[in-house]
Amino acid sequence: MEDLIKVHLNRYAAKEAELIMGEARFVSPRTVTISLAGYDTRVIAGERVFLNLGTQATLPAVPGLAEASPMTHVEVLDLERLPEHLIVLGGGYVGLELA
């Protein structure tokens, strides 16, 4: 996992962008405080704020779910036709868009 993080950090650096990993919250319009590892904090502000809230699909620990061969948003977005029915688990932004 650590090697994968380094790959992403290098990609951001090559584009002259910075990847900041931590827990963030808005403290005023267009201003964010980020709690970093080791109890450090950082405050950033900008005219535009873009949120990247996750990059990896996960399956919740629901009994029997894994055996049902569910699709994540990755597989659903590759479908060539709409399914007859669809159950969406989760209330994140991707789940809301799919619903």
N, C-alpha and C positions, 0 to 999 in steps of 0.2 A: 504494500500500500504506500509506503514511504517513497518508493521509486516512482510510482504513478503521480504522486504529489509533485515531485521534482520535475517530471515531464511537463506537467501543467504550469508550474512556476516558470520554467524555461520558455514555454510558448508565450506566456503573458509578457515576459521580459523582452522577447524578440519583437513584440508589437508595441514596446514602450508603454505597457500597461502594468498595473500592479494588482496582484491577487492578495487580498487580505482575508484570512480565515479566522473567524471568531463569531461571537454572538453580538448582534447589533440591535440598536433601537434608535428611533428618531427622537431627538431632544428638542428640535424645532424644525420648521420647514426647511428642507434641503440640508439638514445637518444631522449627522449620525454619530453616536458614540459606539465604539466597538470594544467589547471585552475580549482580550487576547489571552492566549495560554500564559500561565505564570502571573496572573492577576494584573497584567498591564492593561491599560486602556488607551484608545486612540480616538480622537475626534476628527471627522472629516466633513467637508461641506463642498457643495458644488451647485452650479446652476441647474444641472440635470442629475437625477439619481436613478440608476438602473439596478434592479434587484435580481440576483441570481440565487434562487432559494434552494437549490439542490441539483445534483447531476446524476443521481443513481436511483434506479427503481428498486424498491424492496417489497417483499411480501410480508404482511403482518402475521403474527403467530396465531392464526385462527385454526382451530382443529379441523383437519380434513381439507384445508385450502390447497396445500401443496399437491395433494393427491388428485385434485380436480384439474390440474394443469392450467392454472389461470394465466391470463396475459397481463403484462404490465402495459403502461402507456406506450412503451417502445414498440411492442408487437401490434397493439391496436392501431397505431398511426401508420403501420405498414399494410393494413388490410386494404384490399381493392374494392370491397363492397361492405355495406353496413350489415352487421349481424341482425338477426331477427329480434334478439333481446340482448341486453347488456346490463350487468350489475356493476356499479362503480363503488369500490370501497375506498374511503378516505375523503377528506374534505380539503385537501390542498388545492392549489390553483390548477394543477393538471386534472385532478379528479373533477373539479367543478367545470372545467372546459369540456371534458368528455361527457359529463352528465348533460 
